[in-house]
Amino acid sequence: MRLRAAINLGDGAGSQSMFEVAAGDAAVLAALATCKSDAHRSFWLYAKHPDLFDRAGDIDHFERQSAQAQQHDLGC
């Protein structure tokens, strides 16, 4: 299940969530910035900082679900 979450975070929206949770830690931010892709960032965060990974997953899930809910409410 957590590996599936790592795959889900491996896109632009997921990357934004990862940078958001790492904002308070300069070392983590620097490491994320040096990763070669969004998927690399996701797996790196999963392996090195599981607590931040979980928070990023929660933020990403909320953002994706709220966008879908808004579309549903608007009838799109």
C-alpha positions in Angstrom: 0.0 0.0 0.0 2.8 2.5 0.8 4.6 1.7 -2.4 1.4 2.5 -4.3 1.3 5.8 -2.4 4.9 6.4 -3.6 3.8 5.9 -7.2 0.9 8.3 -6.7 3.2 11.0 -5.3 5.5 10.6 -8.3 3.9 13.3 -10.4 3.9 17.1 -10.4 1.1 17.5 -7.9 2.7 14.9 -5.6 6.0 16.7 -5.9 4.4 19.9 -4.8 3.1 18.1 -1.7 6.6 16.7 -0.9 8.2 20.2 -1.1 5.4 21.6 1.1 6.0 19.1 3.9 9.8 19.5 3.6 9.6 23.3 3.9 10.8 23.4 7.4 14.0 21.3 6.8 16.6 22.7 4.5 18.5 19.5 4.2 15.4 17.6 3.0 14.5 20.4 0.6 18.0 20.3 -0.9 17.9 16.6 -1.3 14.5 16.7 -2.9 15.7 19.4 -5.3 18.6 17.2 -6.4 16.4 14.2 -7.3 16.2 13.5 -11.0 12.4 13.1 -11.3 9.2 13.3 -9.3 9.2 9.5 -9.0 12.7 9.6 -7.6 11.7 12.3 -5.1 8.8 10.2 -4.0 10.8 7.0 -3.4 13.6 8.9 -1.8 11.2 10.5 0.7 9.6 7.1 1.3 12.9 5.5 2.1 14.6 8.4 4.1 11.8 10.3 5.8 8.7 8.1 6.2 6.9 10.6 8.5 7.2 13.4 5.9 6.2 10.9 3.2 3.0 10.1 5.0 2.2 13.8 5.5 2.9 14.5 1.8 0.6 11.6 0.9 -2.2 13.0 3.1 -1.9 16.5 1.6 -1.8 15.1 -2.0 -4.8 12.9 -1.3 -6.8 15.8 0.1 -5.8 18.1 -2.8 -6.9 15.5 -5.4 -10.1 14.7 -3.6 -11.1 18.3 -3.0 -10.6 19.1 -6.7 -12.8 16.1 -7.7 -15.4 17.2 -5.2 -15.5 20.7 -6.6 -15.9 19.3 -10.1 -18.8 17.1 -8.9 -20.4 20.0 -7.2 -20.2 22.1 -10.4 -21.5 19.3 -12.5 -18.3 19.0 -14.6 
